[in-house]
Amino acid sequence: SSAQKLSMELKGKVESNTTDVSDVHVINTRKNQATITNQYGYFRIKASVNDTLWFSAIQFDKSFLVVDDKIIESELVTVALEESLTELDEVVVTPYNLSGNL
């Protein structure tokens, strides 16, 4: 396919049901190029078939997308991100010289 050789500007959007999608890092690991999403989760990045896009933000689990012909030919690729949950095993709260109405 001729799309394999071409580096196209890929337009995309990251989505999440739970968390803000602005400022997500979108990194093309093969081309060493990066961008960040805008306040609505939209991004643009140069990509070719077989490139890997890495989506990274502290509030989300890391996500990877391998670019194929279908993605290159689409007008807009949508990527769903999962919220990253950081759980603590145990939290101990001890009162140290607390004052006021507690």
C-alpha positions as CSV (number, residue, x, y, z in Angstrom):
1,S,0.0,0.0,0.0
2,S,1.2,3.5,-0.8
3,A,0.1,4.6,2.7
4,Q,2.8,2.5,4.3
5,K,5.6,4.8,2.9
6,L,3.9,8.1,3.5
7,S,4.1,10.0,6.8
8,M,0.7,11.5,7.3
9,E,-0.6,14.0,9.8
10,L,-2.8,11.8,11.9
11,K,-5.7,13.5,13.7
12,G,-7.1,11.9,16.8
13,K,-8.9,12.3,20.0
14,V,-8.4,10.6,23.4
15,E,-11.5,9.9,25.5
16,S,-12.2,9.0,29.1
17,N,-15.5,8.5,30.9
18,T,-14.0,9.7,34.2
19,T,-11.1,12.1,33.8
20,D,-10.0,15.2,32.1
21,V,-8.3,14.4,28.7
22,S,-6.2,17.6,28.3
23,D,-2.4,17.4,28.3
24,V,-2.1,13.7,27.5
25,H,1.3,13.0,25.9
26,V,1.1,11.4,22.5
27,I,4.5,10.0,21.4
28,N,5.4,8.4,18.1
29,T,8.1,6.0,19.4
30,R,9.4,5.1,15.9
31,K,9.8,8.7,14.8
32,N,10.7,10.2,18.2
33,Q,8.0,12.9,17.8
34,A,5.5,14.0,20.4
35,T,2.6,16.3,21.0
36,I,0.0,16.8,23.8
37,T,-3.8,16.8,23.6
38,N,-5.7,20.0,23.8
39,Q,-8.4,20.7,26.4
40,Y,-10.9,18.6,24.5
41,G,-8.5,15.6,24.0
42,Y,-7.7,16.3,20.3
43,F,-4.2,15.9,18.9
44,R,-2.3,15.8,15.6
45,I,0.9,13.9,15.0
46,K,2.9,12.6,12.0
47,A,2.6,8.9,11.6
48,S,3.1,6.0,9.1
49,V,1.9,2.5,9.0
50,N,3.5,0.3,11.7
51,D,4.5,3.3,13.9
52,T,3.6,2.9,17.5
53,L,1.8,5.8,19.4
54,W,2.2,5.8,23.1
55,F,-0.4,7.7,25.2
56,S,0.9,8.8,28.6
57,A,-0.5,10.9,31.4
58,I,-0.3,10.5,35.2
59,Q,-4.1,10.1,35.5
60,F,-4.3,7.2,32.9
61,D,-2.9,3.7,32.4
62,K,-0.3,3.7,29.6
63,S,-1.8,2.9,26.3
64,F,-0.3,2.0,22.9
65,L,-1.7,2.1,19.4
66,V,0.0,0.5,16.4
67,V,-0.9,2.5,13.3
68,D,-2.3,0.5,10.4
69,D,-3.8,1.4,7.0
70,K,-7.2,1.8,8.4
71,I,-6.0,4.3,11.0
72,I,-4.0,6.3,8.3
73,E,-7.1,6.4,6.1
74,S,-9.5,7.5,8.8
75,E,-10.3,11.1,9.2
76,L,-10.1,10.9,13.0
77,V,-8.9,8.1,15.3
78,T,-10.4,7.8,18.7
79,V,-8.5,6.3,21.6
80,A,-10.2,5.3,24.8
81,L,-8.0,5.7,27.9
82,E,-8.5,3.9,31.2
83,E,-8.1,5.9,34.4
84,S,-5.2,4.9,36.5
85,L,-6.0,4.1,40.1
86,T,-3.3,4.3,42.7
87,E,-4.4,2.4,45.8
88,L,-2.6,2.6,49.1
89,D,-2.4,-0.6,51.2
90,E,-3.1,1.2,54.5
91,V,-3.3,4.8,55.7
92,V,-2.8,5.6,59.4
93,V,-4.1,8.9,60.6
94,T,-3.0,9.9,64.1
95,P,-4.1,13.1,65.9
96,Y,-1.1,15.3,66.7
97,N,-2.0,18.4,68.7
98,L,-5.2,18.9,66.8
99,S,-7.4,21.8,68.0
100,G,-10.8,23.2,67.1
101,N,-14.0,21.4,66.5
102,L,-13.1,17.9,65.2
